[in-house]
Amino acid sequence: MPTLKELTILHSNDLHGDFLAKEVDAELLGGISHLSGYVAKVRKDTPNVIYAIAGDMLQGSIIDSEFLGLSTIEIMNLLGPDVATVGNHEIDYGLSHLLFLERCAKFPIVNANLYIKNPYTRLFKSHHKIRMDGMRILFIGVTTEDILLGIKSDVLGSFVDIEDAAREVGRICNAHRKIDIDYTVLLTHIGFEEDKQLAALLDPRWGVDLIIGGHTHTILDEPEIVNDILIVQAGVGTKQIGRLDLVVNTDTNTTHDFKWELIAMNDENCPRDLTMENTITRFKDETDEKYERILCHFTHDLTHPDRYQETELGNLICDILSKQLGVDLIMIGSGSVRKEKVPSILTLHEFRELFPYDDKIKQVSVTGAQLRKMLTYVFRDEMFNSDHTEYYQYSDDIRIVYDRTKHEFTTLEIDGKPIEDETLYSLGLQDFHFANFDNCFGFPIDEVLENANPRVLTTSIHDVLIEELSRSEGAIDAQVDGRIQVVE
């Protein structure tokens, strides 16, 4: 008879500072209090429980941004994950600050593919072993290349090519050959499709059993199975948690049986953690006092339902920046807009959560041909077939109609006139997209800088937006007006 042991793995990803429960149909849903209560309940009632977080604990709430992630780490320490990995938003406050936060964490953070180039030194532990009921469970961390876009340094490197990541996983697994590892888990933050590609490349002899992923906010009905490896992900935020009840064959070090489900975080499933609530309330009271003043009124609730389309909030932000900074075109990364909806009465608190990235705006001069080249790269097939390429919101001077069948722009106008290849246009970009121009637009920025030197138009997007919103008279309107259209 095989030796079978039970193991329960709870998992979250992309928490993004989603600390507070929200009322949905007269029921409180989500929030760290519910999440913490559920994890504690399962640990009490069930043997052999591990709780893992697959990256992006930081960014997304005013509580996180006001305290530069220290509040989040304190909350995570109370939540008590057994292991976590690094997500791309962990770098939002800078590399040195991330390493400082890692020292403050009372739980292991693993990552195998971020390193200092010379001398070669990993930034984090590549793996973590947990011993439980006679079993050895190995966790290996892998993160996305997007994390390097936020680090303006050639000191760091990363192997994020899926084949390179697979080889590194193999090296770590092979290094543990002399130890009887009963179960091997990859804790990744690279995206669901990339998780499937990675699983397909792994040699079965390396013994990887499970991939717990993040980054793409994927909701699953059931685990994906590739190359006999289970792949799971738990959406985004604290509205749900993944639960995987395993039966492990410790003779063959494989999954004998499993049950997986997403558990809703509500009063029915989760006792509330009052200690956690008191900690969050302490942070919230401090931020409320500073940020609850009203900035402005809108004619209706404004939305940003999908980053891959023109939105009311995207248009509002771009149009204010275009008007105040005086350029032909403003392009703002859709991912910079972090809320799907804001109420018609906008507080400073809501604004800071809506648009947390206080970046510079830099002006570059681009020819019409270069602008067309940039937009062609943005609207490439990968953008339509994946869920984590860069996409943009545009100021109201532009009209874009893109034909997916023909792979061409049938309309491309600025100020009502077709874009001319030889004409120079002034373009405002966030500093992040300026610094990562080749990754965002598909060709080196040197080609653009030959036209004119760049200029800093503002050192603070927040200053421009807050000033304009605060001094507006009457209710502000913003609509989707067809400046971006995709024809199937």
C-alpha positions as CSV (number, residue, x, y, z in Angstrom):
1,M,0.0,0.0,0.0
2,P,1.3,3.5,-0.8
3,T,2.1,5.9,1.9
4,L,-0.6,8.7,1.6
5,K,-0.6,11.9,3.5
6,E,-3.0,14.9,3.5
7,L,-1.9,18.4,2.7
8,T,-4.0,21.6,2.4
9,I,-2.5,24.6,0.5
10,L,-4.4,27.9,0.7
11,H,-3.2,30.5,-1.8
12,S,-3.8,34.2,-2.7
13,N,-2.2,36.4,-5.3
14,D,-2.4,40.1,-6.4
15,L,-3.8,41.3,-3.0
16,H,-3.0,44.9,-4.1
17,G,-3.8,46.4,-0.7
18,D,-7.4,45.2,-0.8
19,F,-7.7,45.5,3.0
20,L,-11.3,46.5,3.6
21,A,-14.5,44.5,3.1
22,K,-17.0,45.8,0.6
23,E,-20.8,45.6,0.9
24,V,-22.3,43.5,-1.9
25,D,-26.0,42.8,-1.8
26,A,-26.2,43.7,1.9
27,E,-23.3,41.3,2.6
28,L,-19.7,42.1,3.5
29,L,-17.4,40.5,1.0
30,G,-13.6,40.3,1.1
31,G,-11.2,42.2,3.2
32,I,-8.1,41.1,5.1
33,S,-10.2,40.5,8.3
34,H,-12.2,37.8,6.5
35,L,-9.1,36.4,4.8
36,S,-7.2,36.2,8.1
37,G,-10.2,34.7,9.9
38,Y,-10.5,32.0,7.3
39,V,-6.8,31.1,7.2
40,A,-6.8,30.9,11.0
41,K,-10.0,28.7,11.0
42,V,-8.5,26.3,8.5
43,R,-5.2,26.1,10.4
44,K,-7.2,25.2,13.5
45,D,-9.6,22.7,12.0
46,T,-7.4,21.0,9.4
47,P,-4.0,19.3,9.7
48,N,-1.0,20.1,7.5
49,V,-2.0,23.6,6.2
50,I,0.2,25.9,4.2
51,Y,-0.8,29.4,3.1
52,A,1.2,30.9,0.1
53,I,1.0,34.3,-1.6
54,A,2.0,34.5,-5.3
55,G,3.1,38.1,-5.5
56,D,1.8,41.7,-5.6
57,M,1.0,42.2,-2.0
58,L,1.7,46.0,-2.5
59,Q,0.0,48.9,-4.3
60,G,-3.6,49.5,-4.8
61,S,-4.8,51.3,-1.7
62,I,-4.1,54.6,0.0
63,I,-3.1,52.7,3.2
64,D,-0.4,51.0,1.2
65,S,0.9,54.1,-0.7
66,E,0.8,56.5,2.3
67,F,3.1,54.2,4.3
68,L,5.1,53.0,1.3
69,G,4.2,49.4,1.9
70,L,5.2,49.3,5.6
71,S,1.5,49.1,6.6
72,T,1.1,46.2,4.2
73,I,4.0,44.3,5.6
74,E,2.7,44.8,9.1
75,I,-0.7,43.5,8.0
76,M,0.9,40.6,6.1
77,N,2.9,39.7,9.3
78,L,-0.4,39.4,11.1
79,L,-1.9,37.4,8.3
80,G,1.1,35.1,8.6
81,P,1.7,33.4,5.2
82,D,4.1,30.5,5.3
83,V,5.8,31.7,2.1
84,A,5.4,34.4,-0.6
85,T,7.0,35.4,-3.8
86,V,7.8,38.8,-5.4
87,G,5.4,40.4,-7.8
88,N,6.1,43.3,-10.2
89,H,4.4,45.8,-8.0
90,E,6.7,45.0,-5.1
91,I,9.2,47.2,-6.9
92,D,6.9,50.3,-7.0
93,Y,8.7,52.1,-4.2
94,G,12.2,51.2,-5.5
95,L,14.6,48.3,-5.2
96,S,16.3,49.4,-2.0
97,H,12.9,50.0,-0.3
98,L,11.8,46.5,-1.4
99,L,14.9,45.0,0.2
100,F,14.0,47.0,3.4
101,L,10.5,45.7,3.3
102,E,11.8,42.1,2.9
103,R,13.8,42.5,6.1
104,C,10.6,43.7,7.9
105,A,8.7,40.6,6.7
106,K,8.3,37.8,9.3
107,F,7.7,35.3,6.6
108,P,10.0,34.0,3.8
109,I,9.9,35.7,0.4
110,V,11.4,33.5,-2.4
111,N,12.6,34.4,-5.9
112,A,15.0,32.5,-8.1
113,N,15.4,34.8,-11.0
114,L,16.3,38.3,-9.8
115,Y,20.0,38.8,-9.3
116,I,22.9,41.3,-9.1
117,K,25.0,40.9,-12.2
118,N,28.5,41.4,-10.8
119,P,29.4,39.7,-8.6
120,Y,26.5,37.3,-9.3
121,T,24.3,37.4,-6.2
122,R,20.7,36.5,-5.9
123,L,18.5,39.2,-4.2
124,F,16.3,36.7,-2.4
125,K,16.3,33.1,-1.3
126,S,15.5,31.1,-4.4
127,H,13.5,28.5,-2.5
128,H,12.0,27.6,0.9
129,K,11.5,24.1,2.4
130,I,8.6,23.4,4.8
131,R,8.6,20.3,6.9
132,M,5.2,19.0,7.9
133,D,4.0,15.7,9.2
134,G,7.1,14.0,8.0
135,M,6.8,15.6,4.5
136,R,9.3,18.0,2.9
137,I,7.5,20.6,0.7
138,L,9.7,22.7,-1.6
139,F,8.6,26.1,-2.8
140,I,10.5,27.9,-5.6
141,G,9.8,31.5,-6.6
142,V,9.7,33.0,-10.1
143,T,8.6,36.5,-11.1
144,T,7.8,38.4,-14.3
145,E,10.2,40.5,-16.3
146,D,7.9,43.5,-15.7
147,I,9.6,44.0,-12.4
148,L,12.8,45.1,-14.2
149,L,10.9,47.8,-16.1
150,G,10.6,49.7,-12.8
151,I,14.3,49.5,-12.0
152,K,16.4,52.0,-13.9
153,S,19.7,50.3,-13.4
154,D,22.0,48.0,-15.3
155,V,23.3,46.5,-12.1
156,L,20.4,44.0,-11.9
157,G,19.6,41.1,-14.2
158,S,16.9,38.5,-14.5
159,F,16.2,35.4,-16.6
160,V,12.6,35.6,-17.4
161,D,12.6,33.7,-20.6
162,I,10.4,30.7,-19.9
163,E,13.1,28.3,-21.1
164,D,15.7,29.9,-18.8
165,A,13.3,29.8,-15.9
166,A,12.6,26.1,-16.6
167,R,16.4,25.4,-16.6
168,E,16.8,27.2,-13.2
169,V,13.9,25.3,-11.7
170,G,15.7,22.1,-12.9
171,R,18.9,23.2,-11.3
172,I,17.3,23.9,-7.9
173,C,15.3,20.6,-8.0
174,N,18.5,18.7,-9.0
175,A,20.4,20.3,-6.1
176,H,17.9,18.6,-3.7
177,R,18.3,15.1,-5.1
178,K,19.9,13.8,-1.9
179,I,16.9,15.1,0.1
180,D,13.6,13.3,-0.2
181,I,11.3,16.2,-1.4
182,D,7.8,14.9,-1.1
183,Y,6.1,17.8,-2.9
184,T,7.4,20.6,-5.1
185,V,5.6,23.9,-5.7
186,L,6.5,26.8,-8.1
187,L,5.2,30.0,-6.6
188,T,5.1,32.2,-9.7
189,H,4.1,35.7,-10.8
190,I,4.5,35.5,-14.5
191,G,0.9,35.1,-15.8
192,F,-1.4,32.1,-16.5
193,E,-0.4,31.5,-20.1
194,E,3.2,31.6,-19.1
195,D,2.6,29.2,-16.3
196,K,1.2,26.7,-18.8
197,Q,4.2,27.2,-21.1
198,L,6.6,26.8,-18.1
199,A,4.9,23.6,-17.0
200,A,5.2,22.1,-20.5
201,L,9.0,22.6,-20.5
202,L,9.6,21.1,-17.1
203,D,11.3,17.6,-17.0
204,P,9.1,15.2,-15.1
205,R,12.2,13.9,-13.4
206,W,12.5,17.3,-11.6
207,G,9.4,16.4,-9.6
208,V,7.4,19.7,-9.9
209,D,3.8,18.9,-8.8
210,L,2.1,22.3,-8.6
211,I,2.3,25.9,-9.9
212,I,0.5,28.6,-7.9
213,G,0.4,31.6,-10.1
214,G,-0.4,35.3,-10.2
215,H,-0.1,38.5,-12.3
216,T,-3.0,38.0,-14.7
217,H,-5.8,38.0,-12.1
218,T,-7.1,34.8,-13.6
219,I,-10.3,33.2,-12.2
220,L,-10.5,29.4,-12.8
221,D,-13.4,26.9,-12.6
222,E,-10.9,24.1,-12.0
223,P,-7.1,23.7,-12.1
224,E,-5.3,23.5,-15.4
225,I,-3.2,20.3,-15.8
226,V,-0.1,20.5,-18.1
227,N,2.6,17.8,-18.1
228,D,0.9,16.3,-15.0
229,I,1.4,19.6,-13.1
230,L,-1.5,21.3,-11.5
231,I,-1.8,25.0,-12.2
232,V,-4.0,27.3,-10.1
233,Q,-4.6,31.0,-9.6
234,A,-7.0,32.9,-7.3
235,G,-8.1,36.0,-9.2
236,V,-7.3,39.3,-7.6
237,G,-7.8,40.9,-4.1
238,T,-9.3,39.4,-1.0
239,K,-12.8,38.5,-2.3
240,Q,-11.7,34.9,-2.6
241,I,-9.0,32.4,-1.6
242,G,-7.8,29.3,-3.4
243,R,-8.0,26.1,-1.4
244,L,-6.3,22.9,-2.6
245,D,-6.9,19.7,-0.5
246,L,-4.2,17.2,-1.6
247,V,-3.5,13.6,-0.9
248,V,0.3,13.2,-1.5
249,N,1.9,9.8,-2.3
250,T,5.1,10.2,-0.3
251,D,6.5,7.0,-1.9
252,T,6.4,8.4,-5.4
253,N,6.3,12.1,-4.4
254,T,3.3,12.8,-6.5
255,T,-0.3,14.0,-6.3
256,H,-2.5,11.0,-5.5
257,D,-5.7,12.9,-5.4
258,F,-6.9,16.5,-5.0
259,K,-9.9,18.9,-4.6
260,W,-9.6,22.6,-5.5
261,E,-12.0,25.4,-5.1
262,L,-12.2,29.2,-4.7
263,I,-13.7,30.1,-1.4
264,A,-15.7,33.4,-1.1
265,M,-14.5,35.6,1.8
266,N,-17.7,36.4,3.6
267,D,-19.4,36.2,7.0
268,E,-20.8,32.7,6.1
269,N,-17.4,31.2,5.4
270,C,-15.0,33.3,7.5
271,P,-14.9,34.5,11.1
272,R,-13.6,38.0,11.3
273,D,-10.2,38.7,12.8
274,L,-10.7,41.6,15.2
275,T,-7.0,42.1,15.9
276,M,-6.5,42.5,12.1
277,E,-9.5,44.9,11.9
278,N,-8.1,47.1,14.7
279,T,-4.7,47.3,12.9
280,I,-6.3,48.2,9.6
281,T,-8.6,50.8,11.3
282,R,-5.6,52.4,12.9
283,F,-4.0,52.9,9.4
284,K,-7.3,53.9,7.9
285,D,-8.1,56.6,10.5
286,E,-4.7,58.2,9.9
287,T,-5.2,58.3,6.1
288,D,-8.8,59.4,6.3
289,E,-7.9,62.5,8.4
290,K,-5.4,63.5,5.7
291,Y,-7.2,62.4,2.5
292,E,-11.0,62.7,3.0
293,R,-11.4,66.2,1.6
294,I,-13.6,66.5,-1.5
295,L,-11.7,67.3,-4.7
296,C,-14.6,67.7,-7.2
297,H,-18.0,66.5,-8.4
298,F,-18.7,64.5,-11.5
299,T,-22.0,64.4,-13.5
300,H,-22.0,60.6,-12.9
301,D,-19.9,57.8,-11.5
302,L,-16.9,57.5,-13.8
303,T,-15.6,54.1,-14.9
304,H,-12.5,52.3,-16.2
305,P,-13.9,48.8,-16.7
306,D,-11.1,47.3,-18.8
307,R,-7.6,48.5,-19.4
308,Y,-7.7,47.4,-23.1
309,Q,-10.3,50.0,-24.2
310,E,-11.0,53.7,-24.1
311,T,-12.5,54.6,-20.7
312,E,-14.1,57.6,-19.1
313,L,-11.5,57.9,-16.4
314,G,-8.7,57.5,-19.0
315,N,-10.1,60.3,-21.1
316,L,-10.6,62.6,-18.1
317,I,-6.9,62.2,-17.0
318,C,-5.4,62.5,-20.5
319,D,-7.6,65.5,-21.3
320,I,-6.6,67.4,-18.2
321,L,-2.9,66.7,-18.8
322,S,-3.1,67.7,-22.5
323,K,-4.9,71.0,-21.7
324,Q,-2.5,71.9,-18.9
325,L,0.8,70.8,-20.5
326,G,0.1,72.0,-24.1
327,V,1.2,69.1,-26.2
328,D,-0.3,67.6,-29.3
329,L,-0.9,64.2,-27.6
330,I,-0.8,62.7,-24.2
331,M,-0.5,58.9,-23.8
332,I,-1.1,57.5,-20.3
333,G,-0.6,53.8,-19.5
334,S,-4.0,52.1,-18.9
335,G,-2.5,50.1,-16.0
336,S,-1.9,53.4,-14.2
337,V,-5.6,53.8,-13.6
338,R,-6.2,51.4,-10.7
339,K,-9.9,51.6,-10.0
340,E,-12.8,50.3,-12.2
341,K,-15.2,53.0,-10.9
342,V,-15.1,56.2,-8.8
343,P,-18.2,57.9,-7.3
344,S,-19.5,61.2,-8.5
345,I,-18.1,62.9,-5.4
346,L,-14.4,62.4,-5.6
347,T,-12.3,62.7,-2.5
348,L,-8.5,63.0,-2.4
349,H,-8.5,59.4,-1.0
350,E,-10.4,58.1,-4.0
351,F,-8.1,60.0,-6.4
352,R,-4.9,58.6,-4.8
353,E,-6.3,55.1,-5.1
354,L,-7.5,55.8,-8.6
355,F,-4.1,57.0,-9.8
356,P,-1.4,56.1,-7.4
357,Y,1.6,56.6,-9.6
358,D,3.0,60.2,-9.2
359,D,5.3,60.2,-12.1
360,K,6.9,62.9,-14.3
361,I,5.6,63.7,-17.8
362,K,8.3,64.0,-20.4
363,Q,7.8,65.5,-23.8
364,V,9.4,63.9,-26.9
365,S,9.1,65.0,-30.5
366,V,8.0,62.2,-32.8
367,T,7.4,62.1,-36.6
368,G,4.1,60.9,-37.9
369,A,5.9,57.8,-39.1
370,Q,7.4,57.1,-35.7
371,L,4.0,57.6,-34.0
372,R,2.4,55.2,-36.4
373,K,5.2,52.7,-35.6
374,M,4.6,53.1,-31.9
375,L,0.9,52.6,-32.2
376,T,1.3,49.6,-34.5
377,Y,3.4,47.9,-31.8
378,V,0.8,48.7,-29.1
379,F,-2.0,47.3,-31.3
380,R,-0.1,44.1,-32.2
381,D,-1.8,40.7,-32.0
382,E,-0.2,39.9,-28.7
383,M,-2.2,42.7,-27.1
384,F,-5.4,41.2,-28.2
385,N,-4.4,37.6,-27.3
386,S,-2.9,38.2,-23.8
387,D,-3.7,40.3,-20.8
388,H,-0.6,42.0,-19.7
389,T,0.9,44.0,-22.6
390,E,1.1,47.8,-22.4
391,Y,-2.0,49.7,-23.6
392,Y,-2.8,53.4,-23.5
393,Q,-5.4,56.1,-22.9
394,Y,-5.1,59.1,-25.2
395,S,-6.0,62.8,-25.1
396,D,-9.0,64.0,-27.1
397,D,-7.0,65.3,-30.1
398,I,-6.5,61.8,-31.6
399,R,-8.8,59.5,-33.5
400,I,-7.7,55.9,-33.9
401,V,-9.6,53.3,-35.9
402,Y,-7.7,50.0,-36.1
403,D,-8.8,47.1,-38.4
404,R,-7.8,43.8,-36.8
405,T,-8.5,41.8,-39.9
406,K,-6.2,44.0,-42.1
407,H,-3.7,44.8,-39.3
408,E,-3.8,48.4,-40.2
409,F,-5.1,51.8,-39.1
410,T,-8.0,52.9,-41.3
411,T,-8.1,56.2,-39.4
412,L,-5.2,57.9,-37.6
413,E,-5.8,61.6,-37.0
414,I,-4.6,64.4,-34.7
415,D,-6.7,67.5,-34.4
416,G,-9.0,66.3,-37.2
417,K,-6.1,65.9,-39.7
418,P,-4.5,62.7,-40.9
419,I,-1.1,62.1,-39.3
420,E,1.6,63.0,-41.8
421,D,4.8,60.9,-41.8
422,E,7.2,63.8,-41.9
423,T,5.4,66.1,-39.5
424,L,6.7,66.4,-35.9
425,Y,4.3,66.0,-33.1
426,S,4.8,66.8,-29.4
427,L,4.0,63.7,-27.3
428,G,3.7,63.6,-23.5
429,L,4.7,60.3,-21.8
430,Q,5.0,59.1,-18.2
431,D,8.6,58.8,-17.2
432,F,8.1,55.0,-16.8
433,H,7.2,54.6,-20.4
434,F,9.9,57.1,-21.5
435,A,12.5,55.1,-19.6
436,N,11.2,51.8,-21.0
437,F,10.5,53.1,-24.5
438,D,11.8,50.1,-26.4
439,N,9.8,47.6,-24.3
440,C,6.6,49.7,-24.6
441,F,6.8,50.7,-28.3
442,G,9.1,48.2,-30.0
443,F,12.1,50.3,-31.1
444,P,14.9,52.3,-29.4
445,I,14.2,55.7,-28.1
446,D,17.4,57.0,-29.7
447,E,15.5,57.2,-33.0
448,V,13.0,59.6,-31.4
449,L,15.7,61.6,-29.5
450,E,17.3,62.5,-32.9
451,N,14.4,64.8,-33.5
452,A,14.8,67.0,-30.4
453,N,15.9,66.8,-26.8
454,P,13.3,65.6,-24.3
455,R,11.7,68.0,-21.9
456,V,10.2,67.5,-18.4
457,L,6.7,69.0,-18.6
458,T,5.9,68.3,-14.9
459,T,7.7,66.6,-12.1
460,S,4.3,65.5,-10.6
461,I,1.2,64.3,-12.4
462,H,-0.6,64.4,-9.1
463,D,0.0,68.2,-8.8
464,V,-1.4,68.9,-12.2
465,L,-4.5,66.7,-11.8
466,I,-5.3,67.7,-8.2
467,E,-5.0,71.4,-9.0
468,E,-7.2,71.2,-12.1
469,L,-9.9,69.0,-10.4
470,S,-9.9,71.1,-7.2
471,R,-10.6,74.4,-9.0
472,S,-13.3,73.2,-11.4
473,E,-16.6,74.9,-11.2
474,G,-19.7,72.7,-11.3
475,A,-19.9,69.0,-12.1
476,I,-17.2,67.6,-14.4
477,D,-18.3,65.4,-17.3
478,A,-16.2,62.7,-19.0
479,Q,-17.5,60.3,-21.7
480,V,-16.2,57.7,-24.0
481,D,-16.3,59.5,-27.3
482,G,-14.8,57.0,-29.8
483,R,-11.2,58.3,-29.9
484,I,-10.1,54.6,-29.9
485,Q,-12.0,52.1,-32.0
486,V,-11.1,48.6,-32.9
487,V,-12.9,47.0,-35.9
488,E,-13.1,43.3,-35.9
